[in-house]
Each structure stands twice: as structure tokens, then as C-alpha cells.
Amino acid sequence: MYKFILTLFISACLNICLAQNTHFIKPDSARFITGTQDNYRDITFNDQAWKMQKLGEVWQSQGYPDYHGYAWYRIHVHIPSSLKKSAIWADSLRIYLAHVNDVDETYFNGVKIGKIGSFPDDKGGYVSKWPAVRSYCIPANSNLIKWDADNVIAVNVYDGGGTGGIFMGEPFIDMLEKTDGIEFTAKAISFLPGDKAQRKLLLQNKFNTTITGTFHYKIIDAAQHITLKEANVITVLAPFASKEFTLDFPHREGIELTYDYTEKTSGKGKSFTEVAPYILTPIASNSPVINGPAVLGAMAGHAILYRIPVSGARPINYSVSGLPNGLTLDAKTGIISGAIGANGSYPVMLTATNSIGKYQKVFTIKVGDKLALTPPMGWNSWNCWGLSVSAEKVKSSANALIEKGLADYGWSYINVDDGWQAPQRAASGEIVANDKFPDMAALGTYLHGQGLKFGIYSSPGTKTCGGFLGSLGHEGQDASTYQKWGVDYLKYDLCSYTDIIGEDTSLAIQQKPYIIMRDALKKQQRDIVYSLCQYGIKDVWKWGAEMNGNLWRTTEDITDTWESLYDIGFKQDNLYPYAHPGGWNDPDMLIVGMVGWGESLHPTRLTPYEQYTHISLWSMLSAPLLIGCDISKLDDFTLNLLKNKEVIDVDQDVAGQQAKKVIEENNFQVWVKTMADGSHVIGIFNLNNAYASYGLKLSKAGINQLSTIRDIWRQKDLGKHLSDVSFNIPPHGVRLIKVTSPPTP
């Protein structure tokens, strides 16, 4: 019976343990050691010789920068009986650990109270569950709890790659209250005619007990500091019942919605505030528009595949004038394919026509020794599917890329991340796919048939980050296999290679595996974009191009929080000298839309303000743009972020210059990017936590002429012959403008 109750409460807590009650214990640190032994779980184990670690931060930032594998935390905590006595419900003690990367097994006073994920030694092998919130509950009457005495929470952690530890939140211990059973679920927002919007909110009771209380909501115009509407509703929720509310509000920037629920008996409540999504990108014209880059890199004699990205009403007819020998155009699909035998620059005229109009664009195919002349754009499976990726999910994502119109704006790569490999190689040593991918070559053919590129993932170590087979000792075979499968892109992730090199931290040892795979790829009669994923170790941006790398990760993994976005994105400012056509600094994938890393997909935790900042900054950085969400679940707001032609043009500019930070003052940053046509794109970023005004004299950004200023997101000119501009910018938000000066006489 005890086990049943414990399991029930653990299951309930996983979804709702995100708020702390008034009375709680917040342990700031724990004793820590790498490696693992069974007796580390024992309550009597002497851990005095262990080092201290701050909870809520990864161990890589606390003295273990390159460590991946097993580790233990032991949290010593005094639990006063007053915690129980002050509780209204007094039903269960909650142990909230925030997130753990990647697997945890947690013990309370020597007894296991929960486990999420699987260790490499478990039956079935390593299964990462890092996105899951770790929250375990123990019945308040359990003899496990030592009231008014010291207790030990021992957590065995396994990190398979990237960051490791208890992080992305602050652990706490408290008593569960009825209000913890309340959950708010915001359904997709509806954008209505007349600049109106509507949000449907579901108020749910996740507990097997009736909850009575008051639901309160407020609609605020944060830009003008006024309340537009406010209401209280007495609400009784039966066990596991729910009630839907409809909120109507203006469709514009700056609208914030606050919800809270106060439980009647305890007076305790749960609340959250959200920024209402708002669309800045104008509705695309029905007349055809050719989007995407103006240049393509390829190698002589290698297969070329290019889907002309055209938005507008269907059907569309395509034509190309000046198409070089060896290439053909499918006039119905707009797919150019074939090969060019000789090096050179081949300008062609692309034409798209429908019943409404015609659009033409000069497009240059450069055949030589460089690929990825503009940053790759596409989708990667990791941030939504994690290790649960399958061929069907990949095909579904490819179909959604086309059905949602993203392929019409230049999004073209479909990249399969970790989790596709079989447990063993073939007898010949060749890498083979697992049952989720019955025919990799057929998958490549399927993607190519739609004009999309096929990406794949591996590691220079024996194992990938997810515990699947890596390429060590089989680099040549794997590169040859990728060619046979029709692979166009390889993400090569450091992972278990760090276990092989041991204490050797030299530059040569970091470069070695990427040199081996570089040389293997060079032997293939196929263009394969080479993505170096080694987290910026040894300043990879300084030598990534020598590896024939087309992009190189400059950071650890990004997560869907402002803190992660800020720490990664705004620390790229000194890397601008190393970005160029054919080689790009990679600050990791996009964190918009529904993400979840394999399960429990959730809307990104970035506010709409922060999402505009995210896409604006990545475009100014000339960063690879790889969507990480479930494309089939893209809403109108997220599509607005990903289908703005003028924003994409900033990223895909043929000059390939990364923006520079030119001003930092009063918690604002101003970044400037020089475009191929001589214009400048300026991003003004408000890093404050509230709306704030900023005035920019163009001369401070190095522009000394009266200029035309255009709002890029709104695709609207703000004026001509201007020397300065002022904006009221939302918290963590941006104004992205293009400044065009008249030519110098």
C-alpha cells in the first residue's frame, strides 16, 4: 500500500511542482563527487571529504568543465515539524529538484523515492530524461521523514553529454497543498478581425479531491501601464475536473495577461503572467515572391539539389534562364537538380509566375571548394523528439515544413539528430540504422524528392550523447555510408570522445577527430555540409574552417529560458571576425514553438518579446537557423517569426558579415550588421525587465548620413532623411531596423 501511495503522488507531482508555498526549505548547496558507488546512497555514509556544489547550476560551471558521466549529490537538510504543522492539507512532503541532466535516481534517507530515465548499465541502456521536472512526494505520516532532525537526499546523476547536474531551477522542500493541484493550460491564441485576439484558458484540478476557490484574471497594457479588464470568478472544481475561460483583448504588442487561483480553505494561491503573442509580420502577398539566399555553393561533379523558395498563391510555374549544362528544372515543383562539371560562377535568372503576377531574381551557383555560402536553414529533430525520433516523425516534419509554407522561405534541411543508430554495426563494420529507421537511403530519396536536404548525426567517440554508436575507428566507412544514403549534412558531436582523451587538453587532441572525419568526407563524391559540435572548446571558431567545417558550435546546449538565450546569444559579440561565407559561428538551435526534448512537449518559455529578440539576434549573427520544435504544431505566432522575408534576408545576406556590438549602456545593447548592398541592419535590445525608451543617433552607430529607416519586422518604412530614431522597447525585446544611406557622390 505504501508503494502505491508513493507512486501516485510522484505521478501527480511531476506536472505541477513548479510553485513554492509560503513555508519551504531552500537548500542552496550539496556535497558532490563524480563517479558512482552504491554506498553513496546510505544515510550513514561519510561525505565530509566531498566538494560543495551550488544547486541550480550545472557542474561544468563549478570546476568540472569537461566531465560527463556519473556523479552524486548529497543534500543534508533539517526538516522542522513546524513545516507540517503550518500546512493546511498536511498530506505530503514534496522534494523538488528542478531539472536534472540527464538521468537521476533519488534516495531519501537511504530509500529510493524515484527515478527518471535509465542509466547505461540498466536493462535497455541509457535513456535521457533531462527535460522532465524532478519532483517527488512522500506521505507526511511516513517513517522515512525525520522531523526536527537532519535528513539526507542523495541523488545519483548520469550526464551523457552537454551540461550535467541539478540545474535550471532552485530545489526546495515543502508541504503539498490543494492549490498545487491547480494547473493552467493556455490554448492556442486566436487572432481575430479588427485587431482583436482571444485566449482560451483551461483551469484544471489534477488532484482526487474537490477544490473550491476564486479564479482572478487581469488584462494589462504594459506599454501604457494601464489595466484594461479585471474579474473574479468563484470556481468549484470536482476531482480531476476542469473549467474553460475565454479572454478577449486587443491584438497589439504590450498586452500581458495575469491569472491566479486562490484556494478557499488555505488562502494559498497559484498564479502566472504571460505576454500575449502578437504578430508583426505582414500577411504575405498572393503574388509570387522568391525568397531565401541569392547564392548556392557546390563542388564540381557533385549532385546539386535546390528547391526554389517561392511564396504566393498556388499553382506557381517556374522557369530559369541561363541554367548551366548538367542542371535541369522541374517546372512544376521548382526543383533544380543535376551537377555542374567545372568550377566557376554561374548566374541564372529565376522566374516564378502565378495567376496574379510574376517575380524574378538573379541567383548565382558558385562551383568551387566552398559549401554553405549562407548559413544553413532547416529543422533538427533533437529539441522536440530527442531520442524518440523515427523515420515517420522525420517524414511528418518534412511534410509539415512544406505544408506550413516554411520551405517557401528557404528552410530546406531536415536533420536527424541522435537516436537513429542500431546497437551493433554490420559484420562488415558498416553503421546501420535501428528499427525506427527501416531504410535510410529511402528516407533520403523521399526528402530529396521534395527538394529538401537530408542531415544526420554522429560522434567521434565510441558513443553518441544519447548512448548510441559513434564513429570512432569507422570514420571512412561512415562517411561512405552517408554518401550512399544521400546525406547532405553531418552534425559531428564531441560527446564520449572526451572520455577517450582523458587528461589531455591540448588543441591537437581536440582537432584530431574532426580532421579524421574531414578527410573522410573529402573523399566522398557528394557535398556534405560539416557541422562541428564541440561546444566552443579551445576556441573552435579560430580553427573550425581548417577542418573544412561549415559551422561550429560556440556554446553549450541552449534551453528555452531567457537566461540561456542571454548567456549564449549576447556573448557572441567577439566572434564576428570568424564568420564568413562557408563557415559560421553556431550558437545552437532555435528555441521557439513546442519543444520538449523527446517528451512532454511544451510551449517555449521565452516570452513573445524574447522570441523576437531570439530570431533578430540569430539573424544578425549570421547564425545557422535550425528550427527545433514540432513543426506540425506551429501556431500563427511562431510562423510569423519564421516566415518574415526581410528578417531571413538579414541572416542570408551574401556578404556573410556577423553583427558587431557597438553600444552598451543603461542595460541596452546596440548591434550593427553591414549588408552586401551597403545598408546597415541595427538591433536595439532592451535587457531591462520592463518597458524602456531608447534614442539612437545614427552617428553613434557609425552612420553619418541622413538615411531611410525601415522597421524590418513590420516591413514598414519609418521615414527618410533621418539622423536619429527613438523607440519604447518591451522588456527583453528588440527593435530591428534597416538603415539605407544615399550613395556617396
C-alpha positions in Angstrom: 0.0 0.0 0.0 2.8 2.4 0.9 4.4 1.9 -2.5 1.1 2.6 -4.3 0.6 5.8 -2.5 4.1 7.0 -3.1 3.9 6.2 -6.8 0.6 8.0 -7.1 2.0 11.2 -5.5 5.1 11.1 -7.6 3.0 10.8 -10.8 0.9 13.8 -9.7 3.8 15.9 -8.7 5.7 15.6 -12.0 3.3 18.0 -13.7 2.5 20.6 -11.0 5.6 21.1 -8.8 6.6 24.5 -10.1 5.4 26.8 -7.3 6.7 27.1 -3.8 4.4 27.6 -0.8 5.0 30.3 1.8 6.7 27.8 4.2 9.5 26.0 2.5 13.1 25.0 2.8 15.6 26.0 0.2 18.9 24.1 0.2 21.5 26.2 -1.6 24.3 23.6 -1.9 25.1 19.9 -1.7 28.1 17.7 -1.3 29.3 16.4 -4.7 31.5 13.8 -6.2 32.0 12.3 -9.7 31.8 8.6 -10.3 29.4 6.2 -8.5 29.3 3.7 -5.6 26.2 2.0 -4.2 27.0 3.1 -0.6 26.8 6.8 -1.6 23.0 6.4 -1.1 23.3 5.3 2.6 22.2 7.8 5.2 25.2 6.9 7.3 27.8 7.4 4.6 30.5 10.0 5.5 30.7 12.6 2.7 32.7 15.2 4.5 35.6 14.9 2.0 33.3 15.7 -0.9 33.4 19.1 -2.6 30.5 21.5 -2.3 28.3 22.4 -5.3 25.8 25.2 -5.7 22.4 23.7 -6.5 20.6 25.1 -9.6 23.8 25.4 -11.7 25.4 22.8 -13.9 28.7 21.2 -12.6 30.5 22.3 -15.8 30.5 25.8 -14.4 31.6 24.7 -11.0 35.0 23.1 -11.6 34.1 20.2 -13.9 34.1 21.8 -17.4 34.6 18.7 -19.5 33.1 16.0 -17.2 30.4 13.7 -18.4 29.2 10.5 -16.7 28.1 9.5 -13.2 28.0 11.8 -10.2 26.3 12.1 -6.8 24.8 14.9 -4.8 24.1 14.6 -1.1 21.8 17.3 0.3 21.8 17.5 4.1 18.6 19.2 5.3 17.0 19.8 8.7 13.2 19.4 8.3 11.3 21.1 11.2 7.9 19.7 12.3 6.6 23.3 12.0 6.6 22.7 8.3 3.9 20.1 8.7 2.1 21.9 11.5 1.7 25.1 9.4 0.3 23.2 6.4 -3.4 23.2 5.8 -3.7 20.0 3.9 -0.6 18.4 5.6 -0.8 15.4 3.2 2.6 15.0 1.6 6.2 16.3 1.8 7.5 17.4 -1.5 11.1 17.1 -2.7 11.5 19.4 -5.7 14.9 19.1 -7.6 14.1 21.2 -10.7 15.8 19.7 -13.7 18.5 17.0 -13.8 20.6 16.4 -16.8 20.1 13.6 -17.9 19.1 10.7 -15.6 18.5 10.7 -11.8 17.8 8.1 -9.1 16.9 9.8 -5.9 17.1 8.5 -2.3 15.6 9.9 0.9 17.4 8.7 4.0 18.7 5.7 2.1 15.3 4.7 0.5 14.7 5.2 -3.2 11.8 7.6 -3.8 12.1 8.0 -7.5 13.9 7.5 -10.8 13.6 9.3 -14.1 15.4 7.9 -17.2 17.7 4.9 -17.4 21.4 4.6 -16.7 23.8 3.0 -19.3 24.0 -0.1 -17.1 20.3 -0.6 -16.9 18.4 -3.1 -18.9 17.6 -1.4 -22.2 20.6 1.0 -21.8 20.8 4.8 -21.3 17.7 6.8 -21.8 17.9 10.6 -21.2 15.0 12.3 -19.5 16.6 15.7 -18.7 13.6 17.9 -19.7 11.4 16.3 -17.1 10.9 18.2 -13.8 12.1 16.1 -10.8 9.6 16.4 -8.0 9.0 13.6 -5.6 6.4 13.4 -2.8 6.4 11.4 0.4 3.3 10.8 2.6 3.6 13.1 5.7 3.0 10.2 8.0 5.8 8.1 6.6 8.5 6.9 9.0 11.1 7.9 6.3 10.8 11.5 7.4 12.9 12.6 10.4 11.0 15.6 11.7 13.1 18.1 13.7 16.2 16.3 12.6 18.7 16.0 9.8 17.7 14.2 6.6 19.8 13.2 3.6 18.6 13.5 0.0 21.1 11.5 -2.2 20.8 11.9 -6.0 22.7 9.7 -8.4 23.0 11.6 -11.7 24.2 10.5 -15.1 25.1 13.0 -17.8 25.6 11.6 -21.3 26.8 14.8 -22.8 26.4 18.6 -22.8 25.7 20.0 -19.4 25.2 17.9 -16.3 23.8 18.2 -12.8 20.8 19.6 -10.9 20.1 22.9 -12.7 17.6 25.3 -14.4 15.6 25.9 -11.2 16.1 26.1 -7.5 15.4 22.9 -5.4 13.1 23.2 -2.4 11.3 21.1 0.2 7.8 22.0 1.3 4.3 20.5 2.1 1.9 19.9 -0.7 -1.3 22.0 -0.6 -4.5 21.6 -2.5 -3.6 24.6 -4.7 -0.7 22.6 -6.0 -3.3 20.5 -7.8 -4.4 23.5 -9.9 -2.9 23.8 -13.4 -3.4 26.5 -16.0 -3.3 25.4 -19.7 -3.4 28.2 -22.2 -4.8 27.0 -25.6 -3.5 28.5 -28.9 -4.4 32.1 -29.2 -6.8 33.2 -31.9 -6.2 36.4 -33.9 -9.5 37.9 -34.9 -10.5 40.7 -37.3 -10.4 44.2 -36.1 -7.1 43.9 -34.2 -8.6 41.6 -31.6 -7.3 38.5 -30.0 -8.7 35.7 -27.9 -7.2 33.3 -25.4 -8.9 30.2 -24.1 -7.6 29.2 -20.7 -8.3 25.8 -19.1 -8.3 25.7 -15.3 -7.7 22.1 -14.2 -7.8 20.2 -10.9 -5.1 17.5 -11.0 -6.0 16.0 -7.6 -8.6 13.5 -6.4 -10.3 15.9 -4.1 -12.7 18.8 -4.6 -11.0 22.3 -4.7 -13.0 25.4 -4.1 -11.6 28.9 -4.7 -11.6 32.1 -6.7 -10.2 32.5 -10.2 -9.0 36.0 -10.9 -7.6 37.4 -14.2 -6.3 40.8 -15.3 -5.6 42.2 -18.8 -2.9 44.8 -18.7 -1.4 47.1 -21.3 2.2 47.0 -20.1 3.4 49.6 -22.6 0.9 52.2 -21.3 0.8 50.9 -17.7 -3.0 50.6 -17.5 -5.4 47.8 -16.6 -7.9 47.1 -19.4 -10.0 44.5 -17.7 -10.2 42.6 -14.4 -12.6 39.9 -13.0 -13.1 37.4 -10.1 -15.0 34.1 -10.6 -15.9 31.7 -7.7 -15.0 28.3 -9.1 -15.6 24.8 -7.6 -13.6 22.1 -9.3 -14.5 18.4 -8.7 -11.7 15.8 -8.6 -9.8 15.9 -11.9 -12.3 18.4 -13.4 -11.7 21.5 -15.4 -13.3 24.7 -16.5 -12.6 26.8 -19.5 -12.4 30.6 -19.6 -12.4 32.9 -22.6 -10.4 36.2 -22.5 -10.7 38.8 -25.2 -8.1 41.6 -25.6 -6.5 43.9 -28.1 -4.1 42.4 -30.6 -1.0 44.5 -30.2 2.4 44.5 -28.6 2.5 45.0 -24.8 -0.6 43.1 -23.7 0.0 41.0 -20.6 -2.4 38.5 -19.0 -2.3 37.6 -15.3 -4.2 34.6 -14.0 -4.4 33.4 -10.4 -6.4 31.0 -8.3 -6.8 31.2 -4.5 -8.0 28.1 -2.7 -10.7 28.9 -0.2 -9.6 26.9 2.9 -5.9 27.6 2.9 -5.9 31.1 1.3 -2.9 29.8 -0.7 -2.8 30.5 -4.4 -1.2 29.8 -7.7 -0.6 32.4 -10.5 1.3 33.2 -13.6 1.6 36.1 -16.0 2.0 35.7 -19.7 2.8 38.1 -22.5 0.1 37.8 -25.1 1.6 36.8 -28.5 1.4 39.5 -31.2 2.1 39.3 -34.9 4.3 41.9 -36.6 5.0 40.2 -39.9 2.5 41.4 -42.6 0.4 38.9 -44.4 2.3 37.6 -47.4 1.2 38.7 -50.8 -0.7 36.2 -53.1 1.6 37.4 -55.9 4.7 35.2 -56.1 7.9 36.3 -54.2 11.2 34.4 -54.5 12.7 34.2 -51.0 15.9 32.7 -49.5 19.5 33.3 -50.4 20.9 34.7 -53.7 23.8 32.2 -53.9 24.4 28.5 -53.7 27.8 26.7 -53.2 28.6 23.4 -54.7 31.5 21.3 -55.8 32.3 20.2 -59.4 30.7 17.0 -60.5 28.7 16.6 -57.2 24.9 16.4 -57.1 23.1 19.7 -56.8 19.6 20.0 -55.4 17.8 23.3 -54.9 14.1 23.9 -54.3 13.3 27.5 -55.4 11.6 29.0 -52.4 8.6 30.9 -53.5 5.7 32.2 -51.5 2.4 33.2 -53.1 -0.9 31.6 -54.3 -0.6 28.2 -55.9 -0.2 27.0 -58.6 3.1 28.5 -59.4 5.1 28.0 -62.7 8.8 28.1 -62.5 11.4 28.9 -65.2 15.2 29.5 -65.2 17.2 31.3 -67.9 20.9 30.7 -68.2 20.8 27.3 -66.5 24.3 25.7 -67.0 24.8 22.4 -68.7 24.2 19.5 -66.3 21.3 21.0 -64.5 17.6 20.6 -65.1 14.5 22.3 -63.7 11.2 20.7 -62.9 8.9 23.5 -63.9 6.0 22.2 -61.7 7.9 21.7 -58.4 10.6 24.4 -58.9 13.3 21.8 -58.0 16.7 22.3 -59.8 18.8 19.1 -59.9 21.9 17.7 -61.6 25.6 18.5 -61.5 28.0 21.0 -63.0 31.3 19.7 -64.2 33.6 22.7 -63.9 34.4 25.3 -61.3 33.0 28.8 -61.9 30.3 31.3 -61.0 27.0 30.7 -62.8 24.4 33.4 -62.5 20.9 32.4 -63.6 17.5 34.2 -63.6 14.8 32.6 -61.6 11.2 33.4 -62.5 8.1 32.4 -60.7 4.6 33.1 -62.1 1.1 32.6 -61.0 -2.3 34.0 -62.0 -1.6 37.2 -60.1 1.8 38.2 -61.1 5.5 37.4 -61.8 8.7 37.7 -59.8 12.3 37.4 -60.9 15.6 37.1 -59.0 19.2 36.7 -60.0 20.6 33.6 -58.4 24.3 32.5 -58.6 25.6 29.0 -58.3 29.2 29.0 -57.3 31.0 25.8 -58.1 34.3 25.5 -56.2 35.6 24.4 -52.9 33.0 26.0 -50.5 29.6 24.9 -49.3 27.1 26.8 -47.1 27.8 30.2 -48.6 24.9 31.4 -46.5 24.0 29.9 -43.1 22.1 26.6 -43.3 18.3 26.9 -42.7 16.1 24.0 -41.7 14.9 21.7 -38.9 16.6 19.4 -36.4 14.9 16.6 -34.5 16.5 16.9 -31.1 14.7 19.7 -29.3 11.3 18.1 -29.9 11.8 14.4 -30.4 15.1 13.7 -28.6 16.0 10.0 -28.7 12.4 9.1 -29.7 13.0 10.3 -33.3 11.8 7.9 -36.0 11.6 7.9 -39.8 7.9 8.6 -39.7 8.4 11.6 -37.4 11.1 12.9 -39.8 8.8 12.5 -42.8 6.0 14.1 -40.9 8.3 17.1 -40.1 9.3 17.3 -43.8 5.7 17.3 -44.9 4.9 20.0 -42.3 7.8 22.1 -43.5 6.2 22.2 -46.9 2.5 22.3 -45.8 3.2 25.2 -43.4 5.0 27.1 -46.1 8.4 27.2 -44.5 10.1 25.6 -47.4 8.8 28.6 -49.5 11.1 30.9 -47.4 14.3 28.8 -47.7 14.0 26.4 -44.8 15.4 23.3 -46.5 17.4 21.0 -44.2 15.7 18.1 -42.4 18.3 16.9 -39.9 18.0 13.6 -38.0 19.8 14.0 -34.6 20.8 11.3 -32.1 18.9 8.1 -31.7 18.9 6.6 -35.2 21.7 4.1 -34.9 21.4 0.3 -34.3 23.0 -1.2 -31.2 25.6 -3.0 -33.3 27.3 -2.5 -36.6 27.0 -4.9 -39.5 29.6 -7.7 -39.7 31.5 -5.6 -42.3 31.7 -2.8 -39.8 29.2 -0.6 -41.6 26.9 1.6 -39.4 23.2 0.5 -39.7 20.1 2.2 -38.5 17.7 0.8 -35.8 14.2 -0.4 -36.3 12.8 3.2 -36.2 14.6 3.8 -39.5 14.0 0.8 -41.7 15.6 2.3 -44.8 17.8 5.3 -44.5 18.5 5.5 -48.3 14.8 5.5 -48.9 14.4 8.3 -46.4 17.0 10.4 -48.2 15.3 9.7 -51.5 11.9 10.8 -50.0 13.3 14.1 -48.7 15.2 14.8 -52.0 12.0 14.2 -53.9 10.5 17.2 -52.2 13.6 19.3 -52.8 14.7 19.1 -49.2 18.2 18.2 -47.8 19.0 15.2 -45.6 21.0 15.7 -42.4 22.4 13.1 -40.0 24.2 12.9 -36.7 27.2 11.1 -35.2 30.1 11.4 -32.7 33.8 11.0 -33.0 33.7 8.8 -29.8 32.5 5.3 -29.3 29.1 6.5 -28.2 26.9 9.5 -29.0 25.5 11.8 -26.3 22.4 9.6 -26.2 24.5 6.4 -25.8 24.2 5.2 -29.4 27.1 4.1 -31.6 29.6 6.7 -32.6 32.1 6.7 -35.5 35.4 6.1 -33.7 37.5 3.7 -35.9 34.9 3.7 -38.6 35.1 7.3 -39.9 35.8 6.3 -43.5 33.1 3.7 -43.6 30.5 6.0 -42.1 31.3 8.8 -44.5 30.9 6.4 -47.4 27.6 5.1 -45.9 26.4 8.7 -45.6 27.2 9.2 -49.3 25.2 6.1 -50.3 22.3 7.3 -48.2 22.2 10.7 -49.9 23.2 12.6 -46.7 23.7 16.4 -47.3 24.7 17.4 -43.7 26.6 15.9 -40.9 26.4 17.1 -37.3 29.5 15.6 -35.5 29.1 15.8 -31.7 32.0 15.5 -29.4 30.3 13.5 -26.6 32.2 10.4 -25.5 35.4 11.4 -27.2 36.2 13.4 -24.0 36.3 10.0 -22.2 39.0 8.8 -24.6 41.4 11.7 -24.4 41.4 11.7 -20.6 43.6 14.4 -19.1 45.0 15.6 -22.5 43.5 19.0 -23.1 45.8 20.1 -26.0 44.5 21.8 -29.1 45.8 18.9 -31.2 43.8 16.3 -29.4 40.6 18.4 -29.8 41.2 18.8 -33.5 42.2 15.2 -34.3 38.7 13.6 -34.6 37.5 16.5 -36.7 40.5 16.2 -39.0 39.8 12.4 -39.5 36.2 13.0 -40.4 37.1 16.0 -42.6 39.5 13.8 -44.6 36.8 11.1 -44.9 34.2 13.5 -46.1 36.6 14.9 -48.7 36.9 11.5 -50.4 33.1 11.3 -51.0 31.6 12.3 -54.3 28.9 14.3 -52.5 28.5 17.7 -51.0 28.1 17.1 -47.2 27.9 20.2 -45.0 30.1 19.6 -42.0 28.8 20.8 -38.6 31.4 20.7 -35.8 29.6 20.3 -32.5 32.1 20.5 -29.7 30.8 23.4 -27.6 33.4 26.0 -28.3 36.3 24.1 -26.6 39.7 25.6 -27.5 38.1 28.5 -29.4 36.9 26.3 -32.2 35.9 29.5 -34.2 39.6 30.1 -34.7 40.3 26.7 -36.4 36.9 25.3 -37.4 37.5 26.5 -41.0 40.7 24.4 -41.2 38.6 21.3 -40.5 36.5 22.3 -43.6 33.8 23.0 -41.0 30.9 24.9 -42.4 29.6 25.7 -38.9 30.9 25.2 -35.4 29.1 25.3 -32.1 30.4 28.1 -29.9 28.5 27.2 -26.8 26.9 24.5 -24.6 23.4 23.5 -25.3 20.7 26.2 -25.3 17.5 25.8 -23.4 14.2 27.7 -23.7 14.9 30.3 -21.0 15.8 33.9 -21.1 18.9 33.2 -19.0 20.2 30.6 -21.5 19.3 32.9 -24.5 21.1 35.8 -22.9 24.2 33.9 -21.8 24.6 32.4 -25.3 23.4 35.0 -27.8 24.8 38.1 -26.3 28.2 36.6 -25.7 28.9 36.0 -29.4 30.0 39.7 -29.9 33.7 39.0 -30.1 33.3 36.2 -32.6 32.4 38.3 -35.7 35.9 38.1 -37.3 35.4 34.3 -37.7 32.1 34.3 -39.6 32.3 34.2 -43.3 30.6 32.5 -46.3 31.3 28.8 -46.0 32.0 29.0 -42.2 29.6 30.1 -39.5 29.5 30.6 -35.7 26.7 28.4 -34.4 25.1 29.5 -31.1 22.8 26.4 -31.2 19.3 25.7 -32.4 16.2 27.9 -32.2 14.0 27.5 -29.1 10.6 28.7 -30.4 7.4 26.7 -30.8 6.6 23.5 -29.0 9.8 21.9 -27.5 10.4 19.1 -25.1 13.5 17.1 -26.0 11.7 13.8 -26.6 8.5 14.0 -24.5 6.1 16.3 -22.7 6.2 19.0 -25.4 5.5 22.4 -24.0 5.4 25.9 -25.5 8.8 27.7 -25.3 9.2 29.5 -22.0 10.5 32.6 -23.9 8.1 35.4 -23.9 7.0 36.8 -27.3 9.3 39.8 -26.6 12.2 37.4 -26.1 11.3 35.3 -29.2 11.5 38.4 -31.4 14.9 39.1 -29.8 16.0 35.5 -30.4 15.2 35.4 -34.1 16.5 39.0 -34.6 19.8 38.3 -32.8 20.4 35.0 -34.6 19.8 36.6 -37.9 22.2 39.4 -37.1 24.8 36.9 -36.1 24.6 35.2 -39.5 23.9 32.1 -37.4 22.6 28.8 -38.8 18.8 28.8 -38.4 17.6 25.3 -37.3 14.1 25.0 -36.1 13.9 22.7 -33.0 10.2 22.4 -32.4 7.5 20.1 -33.6 6.7 21.8 -37.0 3.2 20.2 -37.2 2.2 22.1 -34.1 3.4 25.6 -35.3 0.9 28.3 -34.4 0.4 31.6 -36.3 2.6 33.5 -33.9 5.6 31.2 -34.4 5.1 31.1 -38.2 5.2 34.9 -38.1 8.6 34.6 -36.6 9.9 32.1 -39.2 8.3 33.5 -42.4 9.4 37.1 -42.4 11.3 37.5 -45.7 13.1 40.6 -44.6 14.4 39.1 -41.3 15.5 36.0 -43.2 17.3 38.2 -45.7 19.4 39.6 -42.8 20.6 36.1 -41.9 21.1 35.0 -45.5 22.9 38.1 -46.8 25.6 37.0 -49.2 28.3 39.2 -47.6 28.1 36.9 -44.5 29.2 39.5 -42.0 28.3 38.9 -38.4 26.9 41.9 -36.5 29.1 43.8 -34.0 28.0 45.2 -30.7 28.7 48.9 -30.9 26.9 50.4 -27.9 26.2 49.0 -24.4 24.6 51.5 -21.9 21.7 51.6 -19.4 21.1 47.9 -19.9 20.6 48.4 -23.7 22.8 46.9 -26.4 23.0 48.1 -30.0 24.3 45.8 -32.6 25.1 46.7 -36.3 25.4 44.4 -39.3 26.8 45.6 -42.6 24.9 44.2 -45.6 26.2 43.3 -49.1 24.3 46.3 -50.6 26.0 48.7 -48.2 23.0 49.2 -46.0 23.1 48.5 -42.2 20.9 46.5 -40.0 20.7 47.7 -36.4 19.3 45.7 -33.5 18.4 47.7 -30.4 18.0 45.3 -27.5 16.3 46.2 -24.2 17.8 44.0 -21.5 15.8 45.6 -18.7 12.9 43.8 -17.1 10.3 46.5 -18.0 9.4 48.7 -21.0 12.1 51.4 -21.5 12.7 54.1 -24.1 15.9 54.4 -26.1 17.0 57.1 -28.5 19.8 56.3 -31.0 21.8 58.8 -33.0 22.9 57.0 -36.2 26.3 58.7 -35.9 26.9 56.6 -32.7 26.4 53.5 -34.8 28.9 54.8 -37.4 26.3 56.1 -39.9 27.0 59.8 -40.6 24.4 60.4 -43.4 20.7 61.2 -43.3 19.1 57.8 -44.0 15.9 55.9 -44.7 15.0 53.8 -41.7 12.8 50.7 -42.1 11.2 48.5 -39.4 12.2 45.1 -40.6 9.7 43.1 -38.6 6.8 45.3 -39.7 8.3 45.7 -43.2 7.4 49.3 -43.0 9.5 52.5 -43.7 9.7 54.8 -40.6 10.9 57.8 -42.5 13.5 59.3 -44.9 16.4 61.7 -44.3 16.7 60.7 -40.6 19.7 61.1 -38.3 18.2 59.5 -35.2 15.4 57.3 -34.0 13.6 56.6 -30.7 11.7 53.6 -29.5 9.8 52.4 -26.5 11.0 48.8 -26.3 9.4 45.9 -24.3 11.4 44.0 -21.6 14.0 41.7 -23.2 12.7 43.0 -26.5 14.1 44.4 -29.7 13.7 46.9 -32.4 15.2 45.7 -35.7 15.7 48.3 -38.3 17.4 48.7 -41.7 19.3 51.9 -42.4 19.9 52.8 -46.0 22.0 55.8 -46.8 22.2 57.5 -50.2 25.3 56.7 -52.2 28.3 59.0 -51.6 28.7 61.4 -54.6 
